[in-house]
Amino acid sequence: MSASKPATQSAATPYRPETRLIHSGVLRSQFSETSEALFLTQGFVYATAEECEARFKGDDPGFIYSRFSNPNISMFESRMCALEGAEAARATATGMAAVTTAILAPLRAGDHVVASKAMFGSCRYVVEDLLPRYGIESTLVDGLDLDQWRKAMRPNTRSCFLESPTNPTLDVLDIGAIAEVAHDAGARLIVDNVFATPIWQSPLQLGADVVVYSATKHIDGQGRCLGGVILSSDDFIQEHIHNFMRQTGPSISPFNAWTLVKGLETLAIRVRQQTENAAAIADALAAHPKISRLIYPGRADHPQAELVKKQMRAGSTLIGFEVEGGKPAAFRFLNALKLARISNNLGDARSLVTHPATTTHQRLPIEARAELGISEGFIRFSAGLEHADDLIADIDAALEKA
């Protein structure tokens, strides 16, 4: 087979996302297989010493070592570029490896980062705890307040980071407006797009500079493997990400990359059905007497409903709601569910449910959780592919025991 990496389709391709998710970035071996082959190899061999030298110098685009280049990894990266409309991508071992690398790799001691307070607990750890250990300052802001973003900017601000919708309270941040604030200050904007998925939101088209995903979530979507990906301009990837990953090794395995390529083939179908299910569940819960607060980006009563219409193509596969009675009632509800399973994952074919205050955000002080709207009764529900009526019946029955 050719040692060349697959060409990425440009954002101007005539093909629609569903088609790109099946046909983009394929590398076939000499056997002309239908499904992508698995290349479970640690390294590669060279016909001559001259060819080996050319590979290491970058004059030959072939593969060198699976820590940073492999046909399966390249196929996954190319397919994600075609979907996202990005010039380049690098796949990582996990979603947090993608977040940490995208934030840390371009920075130096003395730099400054501004981030939204509302984010996944591990992301907040990276920004709030990890960066300062290396002399990189950080400021957390209310992501919904543009004035706070503006006031937080400093001459040494290099990066801004946000999630939208946020984890777990599903606030929707104005990506375009925040990108403008960042760019005016000479900074880049990094967006974690997991909750929207690339099917419903395109941050690069809205003005973001870098997009990250935990591919463990919707992209795999079937609870099989871990993975992540960073997408941006070719300049950003080559200048900041490629060598950092090559030398430090937060790399994805070829098998996991192959699994994620197969997951991409059904991503659009799964996300559409999960979104339909989430919307139906949200509507069913809207007037339930045991639900004191309901948050779903696809509903007209979402606090940022107009912004959702502006920057998202549909709502999310996730719902947030608060069960009356605090933690005891929330735990009774969780324990009574039959179909939805308790898990800290999301975006799966199975419906998954999480109590953020005691799991994903448990390390935050009570005051910080309260500020973000993460109460003791708050539940994050990730809709799966089951029939919506069965999920609603399961939730109703569990609420009776709450």
N, C-alpha and C positions, 0 to 999 in steps of 0.2 A: 504494500500500500504506500501511498505518498506520505512522506514525512511532514508535509506542509500542514499548517493549522487551517481549520475551516474558515472560509471568508464569512464575515458578518454581513447580514442584510442591512441596508440603510433604513432610516425612518421613512424614506420616500418609497419604499417597496410597495408595489400594487397589492400585495397580499394582505389580507385581514389577519388580526391576531390569532384566530383559531387555526388558520393555515400555517402561519409562522411557527406555532407551537408544535406542529408535526413535522415540518419539512426543513426548518432552518438548521444550518450548521452541521449537517450530517457528514461524517467521514466513513466511507466504506472501505473494507479491506479488499484484497484480490478475489475474495469469494463472493462479492456482490450480495451480501446478506440484506434481507428486508429490514429487520430490526437492527439497531445499532449493536455492534459487537462489543464485548468486554475486553479491555486491555489491562489485565491484572498483572502489571509488571512494575518492578521498582525502578528499573533503569532501561537504557537503550544502548545499542551497540552501533559502531560506525564502520563504514567500509574501509576508510583510510584515516590516518592520523590527521591529514589535512582537513577532512570532513569534520572530524571531532573538534579541531581548532576553530573552524568556521562556526560551528554550533555555539561554542562557548563565547566567541566574540560577538555573536548575534548576526553574523553575515548569512548564515543558513537558518531559516525559520523552523527547522525541525525540532523534535523533542529531545530532551537531555536527561531528565530525572523526574520521577513522578511526584516529587515534593512540590514542584512548581510548573511542570508541563507534562501533559498526558493526553492522548486522544479523547478519552471519555470526559476529562475535565474541560478540554477545549470545546467539545460539542455542547456541553452544558452552558459554558460561558457565552458561546456564540448564539445559542438559542435564546438566552436571556437578553442579550443585546438586541436581537431582532424584535423581541417582544417589547422591551422597554424603550427602544429608540436610542440606545446608548452607543457610543463609539467603541467602548472597551469594557471589560469586566474581569474580575478575578474571583474565583470560587474559594470558599474557606471551609474549615472543618465544621463550624457551627455558626449560628446567627450571631452569637456574641463575639466570635472571632471576627466576623465582618464588621460589627459595630466598633469594636476596640481598635482594629487595624485602620478603619476609615478615619477614626478620630485621632488616634495617636500617631500614626505613621508620618503625617505631614508636619507635626508640631516639634518645637524645640523648647527648652527651658526659657522662661520669660514670656512665652506666648500666653494668650488668654482665650477661653472658650465661653460662649454664652449658650445656655440650653434651657429648654422648657422644663419646669418642675414635674410636669405630668409625663412620666415615662416608666418603662419597665424597671423594676428594682435593680437588676444587674446593670442596666444602662446608666442609671443614676449613680450606682457605685463607681463606675468607670469615670464619670464626669466629676463627681463630688469628692471621691476618696482617692482614686488611683492617680489621676492627672497631677494633683498637687504634690504627690510624692516625687515627681520628676520636675518640679519647678514650673508647672503649667497651671496657671490660675483659672478658676471657673466661677461663673455667676449663674445662678438659677433664677428664672423669671416666670411669671404667669404667662404662659404661651399665648393666651388669648388677648393679652394686652400689648398692642404694638408700641405704646409709649414706653413700657418696661423694656422691650427689646432695644429701642432707640437709646434709652438712658444707660443701658448696660454696656453699650459698645465703647471700646477704648482704642487708642492708637495701636495697641498690640493684640487686638482681637483678630484671630486668624480663622476660627471656625464657629459656626452655629449649628446646633443639633436639635432636632425635634422628631416626635412621632405624630402622625395624624392619619386616622383617629388615634387618640391616646389610649394607652394601656393603664388601667382597665376601664376608665370612665367615659371613653368614647367622645371626648371633646374633639372638635374639628378645627384645626389651626389654619390660618390663611397663609398657605405656602408661598404664593406669589408676593404678597405684601412683605412677609418676613424675609424672603430672598432679596427684595429690593433694599430693605434695611441693612441686611448683611453686606450686599454688594456696595452700597454707599459708604460703608465703613471699611471696605477692602477685604472683607471676609468671605468665606465660602459657606454655603448652606448644605448640610447633610441631613437627609430625611430617611427615617425608618418607615417604610411603606407597608409593613406586614399586615396591619389591620384592614387596609384598603385593598390590598393585593394589586398586582399590575393590571388586572382585568378592570378594576374600577377607578384607578387613579394613576396618573403619570406625572410624578413630581418634576422630572427633568423638563417636561413641556411647560410646567408652571413656573419655572425659574430656578429650581434647585440645581446644585452643582454635582451632588453625589447622592445616590440612592442605595440603601442597604436592605437586605432581606434575611430573615431566618428562613431558609428554604425547608427547614424541618417542618414548618407549618403547612400552609396551603399547597406549596409547590410539590412537596412529597405527598402530603395530604392523606396518608394511609398508615401513619404511625410506624414507619419502617426504619428511617435513618435520620441522621443529623446532617446539616449542611447550611451554608450561608453564601452570600454573594454580594460583591461591591460593584456598582455600575457608575461610570462617569465618562468624562472625555478621555481620549487616548493620552493626552498630555498628563492629566492627573494620575492616571493608572501607571504610566511609565515613570513619571517623576517621583511619585510618592509611594505607590502600593507594590509594584512589581518586585523591586529589589528588597523591600522590607519583608515581603512574604518569602522570597527566595532564601533570604538569610535566616529568618526566624522560624519559619516552618508551620504557620497555622493553616496547613493545607488540608484539602478534602481528599478522601481516598477515591481511587478510580471507580470502585464498586458503588460508593454512595453517589458519585457524579452520574453514573449510568442510571441508577435508580431515580434520580431527580429528573433526568432527561425523559424517562418513561412517565414520570408524574406530570411533566409539563404537557404531555399529549392530551390529558383529560382535565387540565386545570380550568379552562373556561367553562366546561360543562359542570364540573363540581362546584365552582364558585357561584355560578348562576343558581343552581339548585339550593345550595346552602344559604344564599342570600334570600331567595324566595321563602325558605323555611324560617329564617330569622325574622323576616318581615311579618309573616303570619303569626309567629309566636309573640312578637312585640304587640301586634294588634290585639291578640287574645288576652294579653296581660295588662293592657293599658288601663282597664277599669277594674282590675281585680282588687278586692278589698284588703288583701294581705300584702299588696305591693304599694309601698309608699313613694317610690320613685322609679321611673322607667326611662332608659336612655337608648335610643336607636337612631342612627344617622339617617335612616330612610323615612322617618316620620316627620310630619309637619310640626310637631311639638318639640323637636330637637332644638336645643338652644342656638345652634348655628345652622338652622335648616336652609337658609338662603345661601350660605357659603357651601353647604353640601351640594346644592344644585349647581353651583358655579364650578366647583373643582373636582367633583366626583361624578362618575357615570351611573352609579347606583349606591345603595347603602352598603353596610358591612355584613359579614357572616356572623358577627358578634352582637350580643345584646348585654346591657348592664341593667340590673334592677336591684332594688333594696327591699328585703323582706322585713315586714314589721316584727319587732321583738328582738332585734339585735343578733348577737352570735348564737345564743341557744336556739332561736327559731331558725336561723340560717342553717345551722348544723342539722336540725331535725329535717329540714327541707332536703338538704343534700343526701342525708342517709336514707330518705324515703324514695328517692328516684330509682326507677327500674331500668330505663333505657339510657338516659344520659349518665355518663360515668364521671366520677370525681378524678380530675387530672389537672396538672398545671400546663398541659399542652393546649393547642387550639388549631383550627383549620383542618381537622381530621374528618374522615368519612363518618366517624362516630361522633355523636354529640357529646361534648365534654363540658364540664362545669367546674368552676374554681371559686374559692373563697379568698380573694386577694389579701385581706387583712392578716390572714394566718399563713399565707404561702408566698406569692410573688412579691408582695410589698411588706412582709412581716418585719423586715429589718428597719423600716422607717419608724421614727417615733410616732406615738399616737397623734401628736399635734400635726405632724407633717401629713399623716394619712387623712386627718380631718380636713386639712386645708385642700387636699386633692379630691375630697368627696368620697373617700374610701371608708365607709362606715363599717361597723361590726356586722351589719346585716346585708352588706353589698355583695352581690353575686355577679360573676362574669360567665355568660353562657355562650358557648361556641356551637352553632347549629351544624349538625351533620347532614347526612344524606337520607336519613330515615323519612318516613312520611310525616308531613307536618302535623296532621291530625293526631298521630300516635304520640308525637312529642308533646303536643299541647295537653293531651289527656294525661300523660306521665307527669307533667309539671303541675297540672291542676290537682292531681291526686296527692302529690308530694306537698303542695301548699296546704292542703287540708290538715296535714300532720305537723305543719309548722306552728 
